[in-house]
Amino acid sequence: MLTLEGKTALVTGASRGIGRAIALELARQGADVAVNYARNAEAATQVVAEIEALGRRAVALPADVGDFAQAAALVETTVSALGRLDILVNNAGIVRDALLLRMQEADWDEVLRVDLKSAFNVGKAAARVMARQRAGRIINVSSISGLMGQVGQANYSAAKAGLIGLTKSMARELAGRGITVNVVAPGFVTTDMTAALPEDLAEKMRMLIPMGRFGAAEDIAGVVAFLASDAAAYITGAVVPVDGGLSM
């Protein structure tokens, strides 16, 4: 039930962090994977090599998914390179943190463009492909910031909350075409961003988490793989927090 054999996935923002872990986990479960990246071609090429070492096909595809035309071309190139598209993971995201009274308009606009608009851009193009197949899985990567809000993250929290609303609308519209659309909402996860936190601040964050630790990128990837599988065929419009209990 959990096998993804014969499936093809596109993961945006897959050159590092959570996106990289998702791309590798989908490949471990049998999927061929298109690895999207914005700038780090070397890291994306390394992910492709690791996927190929697992015996799966992979391709690294550059695109600014916040741009509508580039997002549409990304989906088209994925289908051209790998033959089909069964799974889309909208993972691309950035942060431009600042307190509301200090936040610049450009930082608001860029976070909403990359973190929210990209899911519309790529999701619309992918949905057209999946609708013709009468099957597909779309998983949008939100955040507990979209559930709870965070100080200094008005733009990021708004974008991640918007992803939840977008997901629910997509799920209603696409269910009749055999397409499920769900959200994974990670909590604090050990990535390059959290690794840079001062230890005293990181410890304060850990104290808020009932399970007492930050998550690993693989914790998120496993849930995404489940939602992409046939075992999750009757789940759509769901928001799955993966946060060690932080948001409960």
N, C-alpha and C positions, 0 to 999 in steps of 0.2 A: 504493500500500500504506500510506503514511503519512497519507493524508487522513482527517480526522475529519468529513467532510461528512455531515450528517444525524444526527449524534450530539449528545447533550446531556450536559453534565458538571456536577457539583456539586463545588466546591472549598471546603473549610472553612478558615477563617483566611486569607481571600483578599484582605483590604483592603490589605496591604502586604507587602514582603519577598518571600520565596520563593513564598508563596501567590499574591500578585499576579502575579508573573512566570509562574507556572503557568497561571493563569486566562487571561492574555493569549496565551500560546503555544498553548493549546488552541483559543482563538478563531481565531488565525492559521491553524491547521490545519483550520478549518471547523466547530468545535463551537459550539453555543450554551452559555452558561455561567451557572450560578447562583453568585453571589458571596456566600459566607457571611462574616459578621463578628460580633464580640462587642460592640464599643463604638463603633468609629470609622465612623459612618455616612457622614460626608463623604468619607473615603478610599474606602469601598466604592462610593459613588455615582460617584466619579471613575473607578474601574476599569470600572464598567458603561458609562460614557460612552466610554471607550477601546475597549471591546469592540464597542459599537454602531458606532463609527467604522470598524471593520473589516468591517462589514456583517453582523454576527452579532447574535442576540438575547441579552439578558442581563438579570438581575434581581438586586438586592441584597437579601439575606435575613438579618435579625438572628436569632441563636440562640446560647444557651450550650450548646455541643455536649457539654459534660460532664454535662448534665442529660438523662436518658433520654427524658423526655416531649418536651422541646424538640427533641432530635435527631430523633425520629420525626416530629414536626410539620414539621421542616425538609425532610425527604425528601418528605413528602406535598405540601408547598407547592411544592417544585421541580417535581414531576410535574404539579401543577395549573397552574403558571405556564408551563412550557415543553413540556409534553406527554408527556415520557418521561424516563428516566434511564438512561444507558448507561455513564457513567464517574463514579466517585467518587474524589476525592483527599482523603484524611484528612491534612491539613496543620496543623490548629490545634495550637498549643503555646505554653507559657510556660516561663520559667526562674525559679527561686527559689534561687539558688546560695548555698551555705554549706558549710563543712567539716562532716563528719558529727557531730563532737562539739558543734557549735554549731547544727546544723539543728533548726528547730522542727517539731513534729509537724504543725502546720497547713500548713507549706510542703511537707512530704512529701506530705500528703494532696491538696493542691490541684494539684501538678504531676502526680501519678498520675491525678487526675480529668480534667484537661484534656488531657494528653498521651497517655494510654493508654485510659482508660475511654471517652473520646469516640469513639475508633475502633471500639470495640465498639458503642457506642450508634448511631452513624450507619451503621456497616457492617452491622449486623443489619437495620436498616430498609431500607437500599438493597438488600441481598441478597434480600429478599422481592420487591422490584420486579423485579430482574434475573432472578431464578429464573423468574418468570412469562414473561419474554421469552426465556428460555433463552440469555441472552447478557449479558455485562457485564464491565467492567474496574474493579478496585479497586486503587488504589495508595496505600500508607501511607508517609508521610514519617517516617523514623526519623532516625538520626544516627550518625556514627562514635562518639559517646559511648556508644551502645548496643552497639557492637562492641568497644570498647577500654576503656571507663570513663574518667572524668575526675575529677581532684581537685576537690573542692568541688561535685560534681554527682551525689551518690549518688541523689537523687530523679530527676533528669533522665535519668541513665544507666539506672536501673532501668526507667523508663517506656519509653525508646526500645528497650531490650533486650526488654521485654515486647511491644512492637509487632512485633518480629521473630517471636517465638513465636506471637502471635496470627495473624499473616499466614500462617504455615506451616499452622496448624490450619485457618484459613479456606480456604486454597488446596486442601487435601485434601477438605474437606467440600463445596466448591462447584464443583469441577472438572466433576463430572457434570452440572451445570446450565449448562455453557458459560461459567462465570465464572472469570476469572483474577484472582489476588490476588498482588501483588508489593510489595517494599519498595525504596525509594530511600533511601540513607543518605548525606546530605551531610556533607562535612567543614567546614572553616572557610570560610564564605561571607560576602562583603561585604554586610552588612545594617546596620540601625540599631544592633543590639547590638554587632557587631564594630567598627563605626565609632567607638564610644565607648571602645574599648580604648586605654590608653596606648601610644604608638608603640614604646617599648622592648619591651613585652610582645607587641605585634603582630609585631614583627620576630623575636622568639624563636619565635613560632608559625610564621611563614613559613619559618624555617630548618629546621623539622621536615618540611616538605612537599617531596617530591622535585621537583615541578614549580615550586617556588619562589614561589608566589603563592596568595592566597586565590581561591576560586572566585567566580563571579558567579551571581546568582539564575537567570539565563538558562541557565547550565550545568545546573542541576537541572531546569529546566522542559523542556529538550529531551529529557532521558531520560524524564521523566514522559510527554511526548507520544508518544514511541516505544512505551512500555509500554501506552499507551491505544489504540494503533493495531492494525490487523489484522496488521501485520508482526510483532507480538509475540504472536500467537495461541497459540503453542506454548510460551510461557514462563509458568510459574506457580510460586509459592513461592520465587521468587528474591530475593536480597538484592544490590542493585547499589550499591556504594560510588561516590560521585562526590566524590572528595576529593583529587585530584591525587597519589594514591599514598600518602597518609599512613598508611592502615591496613594496607598490605601487609607 
